[in-house]
Amino acid sequence: MYRNILVPIDGSATSTRGLDEAISIARLAGATLRLLHVLDELIFVSGFESGATYADDVLPMLQRGAQEVIAAGSARVAAAGVAMDSKIVECFGRRASDVILEEAAAWPADLIVVGTHGRRGIGRALLGSDAEQIARSATVPVLLVRSSEATTRARA
């Protein structure tokens, strides 16, 4: 059974659905959750800010946002009475999926639970899919939890 469940979260409704599913599994299995937030600093760089502005203003704002995401997820897990820890990984221009897979191997996770938007067609091609890359490359089982709007579209 699963003992260590890695749950990447970004504060979106989709990642919260994944977290809720992971909480349910952890309760049944007596597992520990690790909440992981990947802070990709490059995504928020416009190229117009100076190095000092980035270091003094932008990066601290991103770090505060990451802490808020982890705090909200941690509160949700604590309310459910599930054992957990959390980690924020700062990276610069790397795919979140690569960071998540590295963290899953290093911890080591028995299961990865990821919320996914379930994009298809051009949306998937343009935006890419970290969830798909995790599912394709992970050495442990991966549970993909679709967003409510993706679930609604699939039933239509």
C-alpha angles and dihedrals in degrees: 000000000000117000102166119039120185115208118186110205133186102173095260124130088247094056089046089056088052090049092051090052091048090051090054092050093045091052092053095044099037087237132158120239125216113200111208127192118187112207108199104194094190094064091067099045112107097180092236098088121086121241090254093051090049093048096041102037117009101043095046089050090052091047091051089050090051090051090051092052091050092045092052092047092046091051090052092051093044090052088056092051095238124145113248150154131193141216137191117205118196115206135168118226099334124128112262089225091061092050092047092050091050091050091048091054095044097049091036109238123196092197137016118209114197131179112224134191092218093226119181136190119358094357090060093043094051099040100034121215123257088180091056092048091050091050092049097046107031120113091208131055116285124205114203113203113197124220117254092249091051090050090051092050091049091054094049 
